[in-house]
Amino acid sequence: MQAIVLAAGEGSRMRPLTKTLPKVMLPVAGKPLLEHIIVRAHAAGIENFVLVVGYGANTVRSHFGDGSRLGVKIEYAVQEKQLGTGHALMTAESKAADRFLVLNGDVLLDVRSLKEIIAQEAAVSAIKVDDPKRYGVFLEENGYFKSVIEKSPKPPSNLANAGIYLFPRSIFDALRSAPISARGEYELTDGLNLLAAKEKLKIVLLSSWLEIGRPWDILEANEILLKEMVACIQGDVEPGATLKGKVSVGKNTKIMAGAYIEGPVIIGDNCKIGPNCYIRPYTCIGNDVRIGNAVEVKNSAIFDGTKIGHLSYVGDSVIGLCCNFGAGTICSNLRHDKATVKSFIKGDRVDSGRRKLGAIIGDAVSTGIHTTIYTGTVIESGYWGLPAAVLKGLVVSQKERHNC
């Protein structure tokens, strides 16, 4: 069985985290998101993969190579211009098998459901959702796909398109016949509607599903994946440090006395943690990270090369590559009125739906001492702050600096 993974897009809704990394390479539970997808697909029986790459293609190639490190075979197809999901799939036509899976590179897979999809002749996946207006939804007849309706204000169904498909090669003829969308793109779902006129497509309901399409979805993905982790201590844990629950510590990492780490937590290689800090559950810390004295980190993702200065607090936040927090930087994560936190996607203010959400911070951001960051604040890459600054809303960098 072969899988074609659509992994060419930047992930503009994930900005500023995708300034230097494509969305599929953002770290989730200690590994790039795309690696989790490949590992789970392999567990379901997939041996051969075609990765459709574009934005950040070299980053993807250098990490995965030919796939041998993961026990699979990987080939690549290049989408030079991102002209839609249908166009992305068509770039892989010459490498496609007679029957193949199509996976979106931002969907965390459910292995059991994936096996059920593979067992069909041709299939699409769906998940029942409470707010179908956010998704394309399926119309069905006797358990088979009839058509997909894209993001309607009055959806006729609550069966959301989950972005996992099992196709015959005839999908390529359908895509060539599909019209260009209003956005000027070739949409996979338009080809899917045409294919349904000739092929029976079974609808497989997924038991679990997570699309990582917004920065705070990384926090939810971390929580799911850390529950499955196996603890492994490869670094140096000093006497007087406490590790409670499942905690993984990478090579050449030093956990200093007085550190209290409450799992599940993953800490990467070459880190220095403590002394006298508190790392709370569902925190993922990358490689080459420094967590200073009397720092508290709760349910957050800290990317490679970042330094959190002493007396700081980071709650429910996603912190990009090579940031530097001045002493006493506080990322607040709870509104006084206990309402859900508002944040920003592509410059537009949106409701995150989360009661607790701290900051979303791009790469190479530096804060001055005693900086206060409001809930839901988004700080663009390269921002340098002044001491005692109060940051809120969408914080734009005046001049980008990348010190990573």
C-alpha positions in Angstrom: 0.0 0.0 0.0 1.2 3.5 -0.9 0.4 6.9 0.6 0.7 10.2 -1.1 1.1 12.9 1.6 0.2 16.5 0.6 2.9 18.5 2.4 3.7 21.4 0.1 2.0 24.4 1.7 3.4 27.0 4.1 0.5 26.9 6.5 -0.4 30.6 6.4 -2.9 30.2 9.3 0.0 29.0 11.5 2.0 32.2 11.1 4.3 33.4 12.6 5.5 29.9 13.4 5.9 29.1 9.7 8.3 31.9 9.0 11.2 29.5 8.8 9.6 26.1 8.9 6.8 24.7 6.8 3.8 23.6 8.8 4.4 19.9 8.4 7.9 20.4 10.1 6.6 22.2 13.2 7.6 20.3 16.3 4.8 18.3 18.0 5.7 16.1 21.0 9.4 16.2 20.1 9.1 15.4 16.4 8.0 17.2 13.2 4.2 16.8 12.7 4.9 15.0 9.4 7.0 12.4 11.1 4.1 11.5 13.4 1.9 11.1 10.4 4.4 8.8 8.6 4.9 6.7 11.7 1.2 6.2 12.3 0.6 5.4 8.7 3.4 2.9 8.8 1.8 1.3 11.9 -1.4 0.9 9.8 0.5 -1.0 7.1 1.8 1.7 4.7 5.3 1.0 3.4 5.7 3.4 0.6 5.3 7.2 0.7 5.3 10.0 -1.8 5.7 13.4 -0.2 4.4 16.3 -2.2 6.7 19.2 -1.1 6.9 22.9 -2.0 7.4 25.5 0.7 10.4 24.5 2.8 11.1 21.4 0.5 14.7 21.2 1.4 13.9 21.1 5.1 11.6 18.1 4.6 14.1 16.3 2.3 17.0 16.7 4.7 15.0 15.4 7.7 13.4 12.4 6.0 15.8 11.4 3.2 14.8 8.1 1.6 12.8 7.1 4.7 15.1 4.3 5.8 15.5 5.8 9.2 11.8 5.2 9.8 11.7 1.8 8.1 9.8 3.0 5.0 10.5 4.1 1.4 10.0 7.8 0.6 9.9 9.5 -2.8 9.2 13.1 -3.5 7.1 15.1 -5.9 7.5 18.9 -6.1 4.7 21.4 -6.4 6.5 24.4 -7.6 3.5 26.7 -7.2 0.9 26.1 -4.6 -2.2 26.0 -6.8 -4.5 23.9 -4.6 -4.8 20.5 -3.2 -5.9 18.9 -6.5 -2.9 20.4 -8.2 -0.7 19.1 -5.4 -2.0 15.5 -5.9 -1.5 15.8 -9.7 2.2 16.5 -9.3 2.5 12.9 -7.9 0.7 11.2 -10.7 3.8 9.7 -12.3 4.7 8.0 -8.9 1.2 6.9 -8.0 0.2 3.2 -7.6 -3.0 1.8 -9.1 -4.6 2.4 -5.7 -3.3 4.7 -3.0 -4.0 6.7 0.1 -4.0 10.4 0.1 -3.2 12.1 3.4 -3.1 15.7 4.4 0.1 16.7 6.0 -1.7 18.5 8.9 -4.0 15.8 10.1 -3.1 13.6 13.0 -4.1 10.1 12.0 -6.1 7.5 13.9 -4.4 4.2 13.2 -7.4 2.0 13.7 -9.6 4.0 11.4 -6.8 4.2 8.8 -6.7 0.4 8.7 -10.4 0.4 8.1 -10.0 2.8 5.2 -7.3 0.6 3.7 -9.6 -2.4 3.8 -12.0 -0.7 1.3 -11.8 -0.6 -2.5 -12.1 3.2 -2.5 -13.1 5.5 0.4 -13.2 8.9 2.0 -13.0 9.7 5.7 -15.4 11.8 7.8 -15.7 13.0 11.4 -18.9 14.1 13.0 -18.5 17.7 14.3 -20.6 20.1 16.3 -19.7 23.2 14.2 -19.8 22.0 10.5 -19.7 25.6 9.2 -15.9 25.4 9.6 -15.5 22.4 7.3 -16.5 20.9 4.0 -19.2 18.4 4.7 -20.3 15.2 3.0 -23.7 14.2 1.6 -24.1 10.5 1.8 -26.4 7.7 0.7 -26.4 4.3 2.4 -23.0 4.9 3.7 -21.5 6.0 0.4 -20.2 9.4 -0.7 -22.5 11.5 -2.9 -20.9 14.9 -2.8 -19.0 17.4 -0.7 -20.3 20.9 0.1 -17.5 23.4 1.0 -17.9 25.6 4.1 -21.5 26.5 3.8 -23.2 29.0 6.3 -26.0 26.4 6.5 -24.3 23.0 6.2 -26.6 20.2 5.1 -24.7 17.6 7.2 -22.4 17.3 10.2 -20.1 14.8 8.4 -16.9 16.9 8.1 -14.3 16.0 5.5 -11.4 14.5 7.5 -8.9 14.8 4.6 -7.9 11.1 4.3 -8.8 9.3 1.0 -8.3 6.0 -0.7 -8.3 6.5 -4.5 -8.0 4.6 -7.7 -5.9 6.3 -10.5 -9.1 7.5 -12.1 -9.0 10.4 -9.6 -6.4 12.0 -11.9 -8.8 12.1 -14.9 -11.4 13.6 -12.6 -9.0 16.3 -11.4 -8.1 17.2 -15.0 -11.8 17.6 -15.8 -12.5 19.7 -12.7 -13.0 23.5 -13.0 -10.6 26.0 -11.5 -12.1 27.3 -8.2 -13.0 30.9 -7.4 -9.6 31.2 -5.7 -7.9 30.2 -8.9 -6.9 26.8 -7.6 -7.5 23.2 -8.5 -9.4 21.7 -5.5 -9.2 18.1 -4.6 -12.8 18.1 -3.5 -14.0 19.2 -7.0 -12.3 16.2 -8.4 -13.8 14.1 -5.7 -17.3 15.2 -6.7 -16.6 14.2 -10.3 -15.1 10.8 -9.3 -18.2 9.9 -7.3 -20.2 9.8 -10.5 -18.1 6.8 -11.7 -16.8 5.2 -8.5 -18.4 4.0 -5.3 -16.6 5.7 -2.4 -17.3 4.3 1.1 -17.5 6.8 3.9 -15.4 5.7 6.9 -16.2 7.5 10.1 -13.1 8.2 12.2 -13.1 7.6 16.0 -10.6 10.4 16.5 -9.2 13.2 14.4 -7.2 16.4 14.8 -6.4 18.9 12.1 -3.5 21.1 13.1 -4.5 24.3 11.3 -4.1 27.0 14.1 -1.1 27.6 16.3 -2.8 26.5 19.5 -3.7 23.2 17.9 -0.1 22.3 18.6 -1.0 22.3 22.3 -3.9 19.9 21.8 -1.7 17.6 19.7 1.0 17.6 22.3 -1.5 16.5 24.9 -2.8 13.6 22.8 0.7 12.4 21.8 2.3 12.8 25.2 -0.3 10.5 26.7 1.2 7.8 24.4 4.9 8.5 25.1 7.4 6.1 26.7 9.7 7.9 29.2 13.4 7.8 28.5 16.2 9.5 30.5 19.4 10.0 28.5 20.7 13.1 30.1 22.0 14.0 33.6 19.6 14.5 36.5 21.2 16.0 39.5 20.4 14.9 43.0 17.7 17.1 44.4 15.8 17.3 41.1 12.3 15.6 41.0 10.9 13.9 38.0 7.3 12.7 38.5 5.3 10.7 36.0 6.4 10.1 32.4 9.4 12.4 31.6 11.8 12.1 28.7 15.2 13.8 28.9 17.4 14.0 25.8 21.1 13.5 25.4 23.6 15.9 27.0 20.7 17.6 28.8 21.2 18.6 32.4 18.4 18.8 35.0 19.7 20.8 37.9 18.9 20.5 41.6 15.6 21.9 42.7 13.9 21.3 39.4 10.4 19.8 39.7 9.2 18.2 36.5 5.7 16.8 36.4 5.0 14.6 33.4 4.1 13.9 30.8 6.9 16.1 29.6 9.5 15.8 26.8 12.8 17.7 27.0 15.2 17.5 24.0 19.0 17.3 23.7 21.6 19.7 24.9 19.3 21.6 27.3 19.9 23.1 30.7 16.9 23.1 33.0 16.9 24.8 36.4 17.8 25.1 39.2 14.6 25.5 41.1 12.2 25.6 38.2 8.8 24.0 37.7 7.9 22.2 34.5 4.2 21.2 34.4 2.4 18.5 32.4 2.1 18.5 28.6 5.1 20.7 28.1 7.4 20.0 25.1 10.9 21.5 25.2 13.0 21.3 22.1 16.8 21.0 21.7 19.4 23.5 23.0 16.8 25.2 25.3 17.7 27.0 28.5 15.1 27.2 31.3 16.4 29.4 34.1 16.1 29.7 37.9 12.6 30.0 39.3 10.9 29.7 35.9 7.5 28.0 35.6 6.4 26.5 32.3 2.9 25.0 32.0 1.4 23.1 29.0 3.6 24.9 26.4 5.7 24.2 23.4 9.2 25.6 23.4 11.0 25.3 20.1 14.8 24.7 19.6 17.3 27.3 20.8 15.0 29.3 23.0 16.1 30.7 26.4 13.6 31.5 29.2 15.3 33.8 31.7 14.9 33.5 35.4 11.7 34.5 37.3 9.6 34.0 34.1 6.2 32.3 33.6 5.1 30.6 30.4 1.6 29.2 30.3 -0.3 27.5 27.5 2.0 29.2 24.9 3.8 28.3 21.7 7.3 29.8 21.6 9.3 29.7 18.3 12.9 29.1 17.5 15.8 30.9 19.2 13.8 33.3 21.3 15.3 35.0 24.3 13.1 36.0 27.3 14.4 38.6 29.6 14.1 37.9 33.4 10.6 38.3 34.7 8.8 37.8 31.4 5.2 36.7 32.0 3.0 35.0 29.4 -0.4 35.3 31.0 -3.0 32.6 30.0 -6.3 33.3 31.7 -8.7 36.2 31.3 -10.2 37.8 34.5 -13.7 37.1 33.2 -12.9 33.5 32.4 -14.1 33.9 28.8 -12.5 32.1 25.9 -9.3 33.8 24.7 -9.2 35.8 21.5 -6.1 35.6 19.3 -5.2 36.2 15.6 -5.0 34.2 12.4 -3.5 35.9 9.3 -4.1 39.2 11.1 -7.7 38.7 11.8 -9.0 38.5 15.4 -10.6 35.1 16.2 -11.9 33.2 19.1 -9.5 30.4 20.0 -12.3 28.5 21.8 -9.8 27.9 24.6 -10.3 29.1 28.2 -6.6 29.2 28.7 -4.2 30.4 26.0 -1.0 32.4 26.4 1.2 33.8 23.6 2.0 32.6 20.1 5.6 33.8 19.5 7.6 33.6 16.2 11.3 33.0 15.8 14.1 35.1 17.2 11.9 37.2 19.5 13.6 38.9 22.4 11.8 40.4 25.3 13.2 42.9 27.8 13.2 42.3 31.6 9.8 42.5 33.3 7.8 42.1 30.1 4.1 41.3 30.5 2.3 39.5 27.6 -1.5 39.4 27.5 -3.5 36.3 26.7 -3.8 35.4 23.0 -1.0 37.8 22.0 0.7 37.0 18.7 4.3 38.3 18.3 5.8 38.3 14.9 9.3 36.9 14.2 12.3 39.1 14.9 10.6 41.4 17.4 12.9 43.0 20.0 11.2 44.4 23.1 12.1 47.0 25.7 12.2 46.5 29.5 8.9 46.6 31.3 6.9 46.4 28.0 3.3 45.4 28.0 2.5 43.4 24.8 -1.0 42.6 23.6 -2.9 41.9 20.4 -0.9 41.5 17.2 2.7 42.7 17.8 4.5 43.5 14.6 8.3 43.5 14.3 9.7 46.8 13.1 12.9 45.1 11.8 13.4 41.4 11.6 16.4 39.9 13.2 17.3 36.2 13.1 19.9 35.1 15.6 19.2 31.3 15.4 
